[in-house]
Amino acid sequence: MITTQHITLRIACLAAASSLLAACATMETAGPKASATLEPRSGSKVSGTVSFQSVGQKLRVEGRIAGLTPGEHGFHIHEAGDCSAADATSAKGHFNPAAKQHGHHGSAERHAGDMPNLVADSYGNATVSGEVSMLTLGSDGSSIINRAVVIHADPDDYKSQPAGNSGKRVACGVIRAVASGGSSSGY
């Protein structure tokens, strides 16, 4: 015999299942991954790793960096995946497929490669964890695969042209696609 308690329990279970299914339907699935190993440039001792993962229409950026001076540092995606120059100038300018002016990472009017400044603690360590737009890991014109991630000595002021007055390049790493098994390809 079905009692009021059974009906209430069934309604509660159906409501919970419905909520769970709705949440799953709106979750954005994680897509391709890439990573870069940062190496010191311009006489610095900066090192670290930065990883990227497609999440919906955005790119998740996570990284751990060491050897910085305490404070803010410009953090950008650069056009060329070439870190061979001692001062990382081989990475060329900021990645800018839409030919826009340099600007704040939160603005639509900016280089695609303009990202938030890193902030190093008193020990010179910095972490980054966030999402950016205008970049992909695909095969389109906004892909950052085989481009470079560069850390600068000074903070990006988000207004000076063409690159935010961020100073010398103290670390550089080429962004490589990560195979589905987890290791970077191209090594």
Sequence and secondary structure as in RCSB ss.txt:
>XXXX:A:sequence
MITTQHITLRIACLAAASSLLAACATMETAGPKASATLEPRSGSKVSGTVSFQSVGQKLRVEGRIAGLTPGEHGF
HIHEAGDCSAADATSAKGHFNPAAKQHGHHGSAERHAGDMPNLVADSYGNATVSGEVSMLTLGSDGSSIINRAVV
IHADPDDYKSQPAGNSGKRVACGVIRAVASGGSSSGY
>XXXX:A:secstr
   HHHHHHHHHHHHHHHHHHHHHHH   EEEEEEEEEEE TT   EEEEEEEEETTEEEEEEEEES  SEEE E
EEESS    STTSGGG SB  TT      TTSSSS TTB   EEE TTS EEEEEEESS BSSSSTTB TT EEE
EESS   SSSTTT S  SEEEEEE EEE TTSSBS  
